[in-house]
């Protein structure tokens, strides 16, 4: 019997691997344990820090009550309807996220369409895959870093004028090949609603729902 999505429970060890990889791809300080959460001091104007919880708990409500400064995020591997009741009214939910995993090679092909070029750069620690169009403009970009035998994929973005041409698929396949060279055999990422649909065609599966909340402020997006 299939487990309902809202009832999926994230593996805390996998969540920690993902948070460590996320911090590496973003160039932030490494995560530190803070109660039941992993705290990442991001230091950006629209995201000072984030607390990531592998599951909902009473501590989420307690922390949400204590935080009053804007642009501090709570990230919880749970359904929105389980998180929102714990938050004071000053908190706002962000668009839904989906923590996904791929425990083997992605399926399908990653052929790059004609007229585009793909380049891999970096590797200390994150590898950046960039696809450019014939006019030299960036069409798609994504990042990957390995944490042990896991590859964490982050900020996979295709520009609007270049979508639905297979660029994201080609980019992901190139990053996966680089990950396998580094021993990264299993993939982890957090997807948007649109991204989830693509990843599922590549063999990824939902690990848990991922809910984000923030106190908005005047200087952010």
C-alpha positions as protocol buffer text, in pm:
chain_id: "A"
residue {
  index: 1
  type: UNK
  ca { x: 0 y: 0 z: 0 }
}
residue {
  index: 2
  type: UNK
  ca { x: 133 y: 344 z: -94 }
}
residue {
  index: 3
  type: UNK
  ca { x: 201 y: 581 z: 194 }
}
residue {
  index: 4
  type: UNK
  ca { x: 11 y: 912 z: 159 }
}
residue {
  index: 5
  type: UNK
  ca { x: 250 y: 1197 z: 81 }
}
residue {
  index: 6
  type: UNK
  ca { x: 155 y: 1390 z: 394 }
}
residue {
  index: 7
  type: UNK
  ca { x: 248 y: 1087 z: 607 }
}
residue {
  index: 8
  type: UNK
  ca { x: 598 y: 1040 z: 466 }
}
residue {
  index: 9
  type: UNK
  ca { x: 870 y: 1069 z: 731 }
}
residue {
  index: 10
  type: UNK
  ca { x: 1212 y: 1199 z: 629 }
}
residue {
  index: 11
  type: UNK
  ca { x: 1528 y: 1015 z: 728 }
}
residue {
  index: 12
  type: UNK
  ca { x: 1715 y: 1255 z: 962 }
}
residue {
  index: 13
  type: UNK
  ca { x: 2052 y: 1129 z: 836 }
}
residue {
  index: 14
  type: UNK
  ca { x: 1955 y: 1202 z: 475 }
}
residue {
  index: 15
  type: UNK
  ca { x: 1825 y: 1546 z: 569 }
}
residue {
  index: 16
  type: UNK
  ca { x: 2157 y: 1625 z: 736 }
}
residue {
  index: 17
  type: UNK
  ca { x: 2347 y: 1514 z: 426 }
}
residue {
  index: 18
  type: UNK
  ca { x: 2131 y: 1740 z: 214 }
}
residue {
  index: 19
  type: UNK
  ca { x: 2175 y: 2040 z: 445 }
}
residue {
  index: 20
  type: UNK
  ca { x: 2553 y: 1992 z: 447 }
}
residue {
  index: 21
  type: UNK
  ca { x: 2555 y: 1978 z: 68 }
}
residue {
  index: 22
  type: UNK
  ca { x: 2325 y: 2279 z: 39 }
}
residue {
  index: 23
  type: UNK
  ca { x: 2562 y: 2484 z: 253 }
}
residue {
  index: 24
  type: UNK
  ca { x: 2857 y: 2380 z: 36 }
}
residue {
  index: 25
  type: UNK
  ca { x: 2685 y: 2475 z: -290 }
}
residue {
  index: 26
  type: UNK
  ca { x: 2582 y: 2811 z: -146 }
}
residue {
  index: 27
  type: UNK
  ca { x: 2918 y: 2889 z: 13 }
}
residue {
  index: 28
  type: UNK
  ca { x: 2771 y: 2946 z: 359 }
}
residue {
  index: 29
  type: UNK
  ca { x: 2902 y: 2843 z: 698 }
}
residue {
  index: 30
  type: UNK
  ca { x: 2850 y: 2471 z: 764 }
}
residue {
  index: 31
  type: UNK
  ca { x: 2532 y: 2370 z: 948 }
}
residue {
  index: 32
  type: UNK
  ca { x: 2539 y: 2334 z: 1325 }
}
residue {
  index: 33
  type: UNK
  ca { x: 2306 y: 2140 z: 1551 }
}
residue {
  index: 34
  type: UNK
  ca { x: 2070 y: 2373 z: 1739 }
}
residue {
  index: 35
  type: UNK
  ca { x: 1821 y: 2173 z: 1941 }
}
residue {
  index: 36
  type: UNK
  ca { x: 1637 y: 1943 z: 1702 }
}
residue {
  index: 37
  type: UNK
  ca { x: 1724 y: 2162 z: 1404 }
}
residue {
  index: 38
  type: UNK
  ca { x: 2023 y: 2214 z: 1182 }
}
residue {
  index: 39
  type: UNK
  ca { x: 2096 y: 2587 z: 1169 }
}
residue {
  index: 40
  type: UNK
  ca { x: 2266 y: 2745 z: 870 }
}
residue {
  index: 41
  type: UNK
  ca { x: 2386 y: 3104 z: 904 }
}
residue {
  index: 42
  type: UNK
  ca { x: 2323 y: 3218 z: 547 }
}
residue {
  index: 43
  type: UNK
  ca { x: 2392 y: 3588 z: 597 }
}
residue {
  index: 44
  type: UNK
  ca { x: 2193 y: 3725 z: 302 }
}
residue {
  index: 45
  type: UNK
  ca { x: 1963 y: 4029 z: 327 }
}
residue {
  index: 46
  type: UNK
  ca { x: 1658 y: 3817 z: 240 }
}
residue {
  index: 47
  type: UNK
  ca { x: 1770 y: 3510 z: 437 }
}
residue {
  index: 48
  type: UNK
  ca { x: 1974 y: 3568 z: 750 }
}
residue {
  index: 49
  type: UNK
  ca { x: 1954 y: 3210 z: 865 }
}
residue {
  index: 50
  type: UNK
  ca { x: 1752 y: 2893 z: 834 }
}
residue {
  index: 51
  type: UNK
  ca { x: 1653 y: 2619 z: 1074 }
}
residue {
  index: 52
  type: UNK
  ca { x: 1596 y: 2283 z: 908 }
}
residue {
  index: 53
  type: UNK
  ca { x: 1390 y: 2016 z: 1083 }
}
residue {
  index: 54
  type: UNK
  ca { x: 1374 y: 1655 z: 970 }
}
residue {
  index: 55
  type: UNK
  ca { x: 1023 y: 1635 z: 1113 }
}
residue {
  index: 56
  type: UNK
  ca { x: 766 y: 1849 z: 1285 }
}
residue {
  index: 57
  type: UNK
  ca { x: 780 y: 1876 z: 1664 }
}
residue {
  index: 58
  type: UNK
  ca { x: 681 y: 2100 z: 1952 }
}
residue {
  index: 59
  type: UNK
  ca { x: 1019 y: 2271 z: 1918 }
}
residue {
  index: 60
  type: UNK
  ca { x: 913 y: 2416 z: 1582 }
}
residue {
  index: 61
  type: UNK
  ca { x: 628 y: 2604 z: 1752 }
}
residue {
  index: 62
  type: UNK
  ca { x: 852 y: 2715 z: 2039 }
}
residue {
  index: 63
  type: UNK
  ca { x: 1119 y: 2848 z: 1805 }
}
residue {
  index: 64
  type: UNK
  ca { x: 862 y: 3019 z: 1583 }
}
residue {
  index: 65
  type: UNK
  ca { x: 724 y: 3197 z: 1889 }
}
residue {
  index: 66
  type: UNK
  ca { x: 1069 y: 3322 z: 1993 }
}
residue {
  index: 67
  type: UNK
  ca { x: 1180 y: 3450 z: 1652 }
}
residue {
  index: 68
  type: UNK
  ca { x: 1066 y: 3803 z: 1572 }
}
residue {
  index: 69
  type: UNK
  ca { x: 1328 y: 3919 z: 1320 }
}
residue {
  index: 70
  type: UNK
  ca { x: 1243 y: 3906 z: 948 }
}
residue {
  index: 71
  type: UNK
  ca { x: 1408 y: 3676 z: 696 }
}
residue {
  index: 72
  type: UNK
  ca { x: 1473 y: 3391 z: 936 }
}
residue {
  index: 73
  type: UNK
  ca { x: 1342 y: 3072 z: 777 }
}
residue {
  index: 74
  type: UNK
  ca { x: 1196 y: 2758 z: 923 }
}
residue {
  index: 75
  type: UNK
  ca { x: 1226 y: 2453 z: 696 }
}
residue {
  index: 76
  type: UNK
  ca { x: 1034 y: 2144 z: 805 }
}
residue {
  index: 77
  type: UNK
  ca { x: 1012 y: 1803 z: 636 }
}
residue {
  index: 78
  type: UNK
  ca { x: 638 y: 1781 z: 686 }
}
residue {
  index: 79
  type: UNK
  ca { x: 315 y: 1876 z: 512 }
}
residue {
  index: 80
  type: UNK
  ca { x: 212 y: 2245 z: 523 }
}
residue {
  index: 81
  type: UNK
  ca { x: -106 y: 2162 z: 711 }
}
residue {
  index: 82
  type: UNK
  ca { x: 105 y: 2012 z: 988 }
}
residue {
  index: 83
  type: UNK
  ca { x: 337 y: 2311 z: 1010 }
}
residue {
  index: 84
  type: UNK
  ca { x: 109 y: 2612 z: 972 }
}
residue {
  index: 85
  type: UNK
  ca { x: -96 y: 2557 z: 1293 }
}
residue {
  index: 86
  type: UNK
  ca { x: 227 y: 2577 z: 1495 }
}
residue {
  index: 87
  type: UNK
  ca { x: 320 y: 2922 z: 1362 }
}
residue {
  index: 88
  type: UNK
  ca { x: 218 y: 3264 z: 1496 }
}
residue {
  index: 89
  type: UNK
  ca { x: 34 y: 3488 z: 1244 }
}
residue {
  index: 90
  type: UNK
  ca { x: 350 y: 3683 z: 1153 }
}
residue {
  index: 91
  type: UNK
  ca { x: 487 y: 3378 z: 972 }
}
residue {
  index: 92
  type: UNK
  ca { x: 411 y: 3322 z: 603 }
}
residue {
  index: 93
  type: UNK
  ca { x: 435 y: 2994 z: 413 }
}
residue {
  index: 94
  type: UNK
  ca { x: 643 y: 2988 z: 96 }
}
residue {
  index: 95
  type: UNK
  ca { x: 562 y: 2777 z: -213 }
}
residue {
  index: 96
  type: UNK
  ca { x: 571 y: 2403 z: -141 }
}
residue {
  index: 97
  type: UNK
  ca { x: 891 y: 2203 z: -173 }
}
residue {
  index: 98
  type: UNK
  ca { x: 958 y: 1834 z: -222 }
}
residue {
  index: 99
  type: UNK
  ca { x: 1264 y: 1652 z: -91 }
}
residue {
  index: 100
  type: UNK
  ca { x: 1350 y: 1390 z: -350 }
}
residue {
  index: 101
  type: UNK
  ca { x: 1601 y: 1109 z: -381 }
}
residue {
  index: 102
  type: UNK
  ca { x: 1741 y: 898 z: -660 }
}
residue {
  index: 103
  type: UNK
  ca { x: 1909 y: 577 z: -546 }
}
residue {
  index: 104
  type: UNK
  ca { x: 2057 y: 478 z: -880 }
}
residue {
  index: 105
  type: UNK
  ca { x: 2139 y: 618 z: -1222 }
}
residue {
  index: 106
  type: UNK
  ca { x: 1882 y: 853 z: -1368 }
}
residue {
  index: 107
  type: UNK
  ca { x: 1677 y: 705 z: -1649 }
}
residue {
  index: 108
  type: UNK
  ca { x: 1654 y: 824 z: -2007 }
}
residue {
  index: 109
  type: UNK
  ca { x: 1904 y: 1016 z: -2216 }
}
residue {
  index: 110
  type: UNK
  ca { x: 2063 y: 1355 z: -2170 }
}
residue {
  index: 111
  type: UNK
  ca { x: 2142 y: 1457 z: -2526 }
}
residue {
  index: 112
  type: UNK
  ca { x: 2199 y: 1827 z: -2564 }
}
residue {
  index: 113
  type: UNK
  ca { x: 1980 y: 1990 z: -2831 }
}
residue {
  index: 114
  type: UNK
  ca { x: 2148 y: 2138 z: -3136 }
}
residue {
  index: 115
  type: UNK
  ca { x: 2261 y: 2497 z: -3096 }
}
residue {
  index: 116
  type: UNK
  ca { x: 2360 y: 2470 z: -2731 }
}
residue {
  index: 117
  type: UNK
  ca { x: 2691 y: 2413 z: -2553 }
}
residue {
  index: 118
  type: UNK
  ca { x: 2745 y: 2265 z: -2205 }
}
residue {
  index: 119
  type: UNK
  ca { x: 3042 y: 2334 z: -1980 }
}
residue {
  index: 120
  type: UNK
  ca { x: 3137 y: 2199 z: -1637 }
}
residue {
  index: 121
  type: UNK
  ca { x: 3348 y: 2415 z: -1407 }
}
residue {
  index: 122
  type: UNK
  ca { x: 3444 y: 2433 z: -1041 }
}
residue {
  index: 123
  type: UNK
  ca { x: 3469 y: 2131 z: -819 }
}
residue {
  index: 124
  type: UNK
  ca { x: 3603 y: 2300 z: -505 }
}
residue {
  index: 125
  type: UNK
  ca { x: 3366 y: 2195 z: -374 }
}
residue {
  index: 126
  type: UNK
  ca { x: 3067 y: 2247 z: -604 }
}
residue {
  index: 127
  type: UNK
  ca { x: 3064 y: 2158 z: -973 }
}
residue {
  index: 128
  type: UNK
  ca { x: 2871 y: 2405 z: -1188 }
}
residue {
  index: 129
  type: UNK
  ca { x: 2708 y: 2296 z: -1513 }
}
residue {
  index: 130
  type: UNK
  ca { x: 2624 y: 2579 z: -1750 }
}
residue {
  index: 131
  type: UNK
  ca { x: 2445 y: 2559 z: -2086 }
}
residue {
  index: 132
  type: UNK
  ca { x: 2477 y: 2849 z: -2328 }
}
residue {
  index: 133
  type: UNK
  ca { x: 2274 y: 2921 z: -2638 }
}
residue {
  index: 134
  type: UNK
  ca { x: 2415 y: 2997 z: -2982 }
}
residue {
  index: 135
  type: UNK
  ca { x: 2420 y: 3369 z: -2900 }
}
residue {
  index: 136
  type: UNK
  ca { x: 2640 y: 3303 z: -2597 }
}
residue {
  index: 137
  type: UNK
  ca { x: 2373 y: 3377 z: -2341 }
}
residue {
  index: 138
  type: UNK
  ca { x: 2317 y: 3148 z: -2044 }
}
residue {
  index: 139
  type: UNK
  ca { x: 2022 y: 2915 z: -2101 }
}
residue {
  index: 140
  type: UNK
  ca { x: 2046 y: 2686 z: -1798 }
}
residue {
  index: 141
  type: UNK
  ca { x: 2262 y: 2636 z: -1492 }
}
residue {
  index: 142
  type: UNK
  ca { x: 2288 y: 2396 z: -1200 }
}
residue {
  index: 143
  type: UNK
  ca { x: 2521 y: 2290 z: -921 }
}
residue {
  index: 144
  type: UNK
  ca { x: 2622 y: 1964 z: -757 }
}
residue {
  index: 145
  type: UNK
  ca { x: 2840 y: 1869 z: -464 }
}
residue {
  index: 146
  type: UNK
  ca { x: 2918 y: 1527 z: -320 }
}
residue {
  index: 147
  type: UNK
  ca { x: 2884 y: 1448 z: 48 }
}
residue {
  index: 148
  type: UNK
  ca { x: 3012 y: 1095 z: 94 }
}
residue {
  index: 149
  type: UNK
  ca { x: 2834 y: 876 z: -159 }
}
residue {
  index: 150
  type: UNK
  ca { x: 2550 y: 1125 z: -203 }
}
residue {
  index: 151
  type: UNK
  ca { x: 2529 y: 1391 z: -472 }
}
residue {
  index: 152
  type: UNK
  ca { x: 2336 y: 1703 z: -373 }
}
residue {
  index: 153
  type: UNK
  ca { x: 2188 y: 1895 z: -666 }
}
residue {
  index: 154
  type: UNK
  ca { x: 2099 y: 2260 z: -620 }
}
residue {
  index: 155
  type: UNK
  ca { x: 1972 y: 2565 z: -808 }
}
residue {
  index: 156
  type: UNK
  ca { x: 1880 y: 2385 z: -1130 }
}
residue {
  index: 157
  type: UNK
  ca { x: 1741 y: 2670 z: -1339 }
}
residue {
  index: 158
  type: UNK
  ca { x: 1642 y: 2701 z: -1705 }
}
residue {
  index: 159
  type: UNK
  ca { x: 1573 y: 3046 z: -1845 }
}
residue {
  index: 160
  type: UNK
  ca { x: 1209 y: 3091 z: -1956 }
}
residue {
  index: 161
  type: UNK
  ca { x: 1291 y: 3130 z: -2327 }
}
residue {
  index: 162
  type: UNK
  ca { x: 1474 y: 2796 z: -2330 }
}
residue {
  index: 163
  type: UNK
  ca { x: 1238 y: 2571 z: -2138 }
}
residue {
  index: 164
  type: UNK
  ca { x: 1082 y: 2248 z: -2267 }
}
residue {
  index: 165
  type: UNK
  ca { x: 1382 y: 2170 z: -2487 }
}
residue {
  index: 166
  type: UNK
  ca { x: 1548 y: 1908 z: -2268 }
}
residue {
  index: 167
  type: UNK
  ca { x: 1814 y: 2140 z: -2127 }
}
residue {
  index: 168
  type: UNK
  ca { x: 1748 y: 2058 z: -1761 }
}
residue {
  index: 169
  type: UNK
  ca { x: 1763 y: 1687 z: -1840 }
}
residue {
  index: 170
  type: UNK
  ca { x: 2095 y: 1727 z: -2023 }
}
residue {
  index: 171
  type: UNK
  ca { x: 2234 y: 1942 z: -1743 }
}
residue {
  index: 172
  type: UNK
  ca { x: 2134 y: 1692 z: -1474 }
}
residue {
  index: 173
  type: UNK
  ca { x: 2282 y: 1401 z: -1666 }
}
residue {
  index: 174
  type: UNK
  ca { x: 2611 y: 1588 z: -1701 }
}
residue {
  index: 175
  type: UNK
  ca { x: 2617 y: 1664 z: -1329 }
}
residue {
  index: 176
  type: UNK
  ca { x: 2535 y: 1303 z: -1251 }
}
residue {
  index: 177
  type: UNK
  ca { x: 2829 y: 1181 z: -1460 }
}
residue {
  index: 178
  type: UNK
  ca { x: 3056 y: 1418 z: -1266 }
}
residue {
  index: 179
  type: UNK
  ca { x: 2908 y: 1295 z: -938 }
}
residue {
  index: 180
  type: UNK
  ca { x: 2976 y: 931 z: -1026 }
}
residue {
  index: 181
  type: UNK
  ca { x: 3340 y: 1017 z: -1092 }
}
residue {
  index: 182
  type: UNK
  ca { x: 3354 y: 1143 z: -732 }
}
residue {
  index: 183
  type: UNK
  ca { x: 3171 y: 844 z: -586 }
}
residue {
  index: 184
  type: UNK
  ca { x: 2831 y: 1011 z: -563 }
}
residue {
  index: 185
  type: UNK
  ca { x: 2595 y: 725 z: -641 }
}
residue {
  index: 186
  type: UNK
  ca { x: 2275 y: 854 z: -479 }
}
residue {
  index: 187
  type: UNK
  ca { x: 2109 y: 1187 z: -545 }
}
residue {
  index: 188
  type: UNK
  ca { x: 1924 y: 1425 z: -311 }
}
residue {
  index: 189
  type: UNK
  ca { x: 1755 y: 1756 z: -385 }
}
residue {
  index: 190
  type: UNK
  ca { x: 1460 y: 1974 z: -295 }
}
residue {
  index: 191
  type: UNK
  ca { x: 1233 y: 2045 z: -590 }
}
residue {
  index: 192
  type: UNK
  ca { x: 964 y: 2296 z: -674 }
}
residue {
  index: 193
  type: UNK
  ca { x: 628 y: 2174 z: -801 }
}
residue {
  index: 194
  type: UNK
  ca { x: 739 y: 2211 z: -1165 }
}
residue {
  index: 195
  type: UNK
  ca { x: 1079 y: 2059 z: -1095 }
}
residue {
  index: 196
  type: UNK
  ca { x: 928 y: 1757 z: -928 }
}
residue {
  index: 197
  type: UNK
  ca { x: 747 y: 1661 z: -1248 }
}
residue {
  index: 198
  type: UNK
  ca { x: 1077 y: 1661 z: -1439 }
}
residue {
  index: 199
  type: UNK
  ca { x: 1270 y: 1467 z: -1176 }
}
residue {
  index: 200
  type: UNK
  ca { x: 1008 y: 1196 z: -1158 }
}
residue {
  index: 201
  type: UNK
  ca { x: 1053 y: 1130 z: -1531 }
}
residue {
  index: 202
  type: UNK
  ca { x: 1423 y: 1076 z: -1457 }
}
residue {
  index: 203
  type: UNK
  ca { x: 1359 y: 816 z: -1188 }
}
residue {
  index: 204
  type: UNK
  ca { x: 1359 y: 1035 z: -878 }
}
residue {
  index: 205
  type: UNK
  ca { x: 1103 y: 967 z: -605 }
}
residue {
  index: 206
  type: UNK
  ca { x: 952 y: 1175 z: -330 }
}
residue {
  index: 207
  type: UNK
  ca { x: 1125 y: 1135 z: 6 }
}
residue {
  index: 208
  type: UNK
  ca { x: 916 y: 1384 z: 204 }
}
residue {
  index: 209
  type: UNK
  ca { x: 723 y: 1705 z: 174 }
}
residue {
  index: 210
  type: UNK
  ca { x: 928 y: 2014 z: 258 }
}
residue {
  index: 211
  type: UNK
  ca { x: 756 y: 2319 z: 404 }
}
residue {
  index: 212
  type: UNK
  ca { x: 918 y: 2662 z: 431 }
}
residue {
  index: 213
  type: UNK
  ca { x: 799 y: 2956 z: 640 }
}
residue {
  index: 214
  type: UNK
  ca { x: 944 y: 3301 z: 697 }
}
residue {
  index: 215
  type: UNK
  ca { x: 871 y: 3631 z: 867 }
}
residue {
  index: 216
  type: UNK
  ca { x: 881 y: 3869 z: 569 }
}
residue {
  index: 217
  type: UNK
  ca { x: 1046 y: 4207 z: 597 }
}
residue {
  index: 218
  type: UNK
  ca { x: 1064 y: 4527 z: 394 }
}
residue {
  index: 219
  type: UNK
  ca { x: 1403 y: 4459 z: 233 }
}
residue {
  index: 220
  type: UNK
  ca { x: 1339 y: 4112 z: 90 }
}
residue {
  index: 221
  type: UNK
  ca { x: 1173 y: 3984 z: -227 }
}
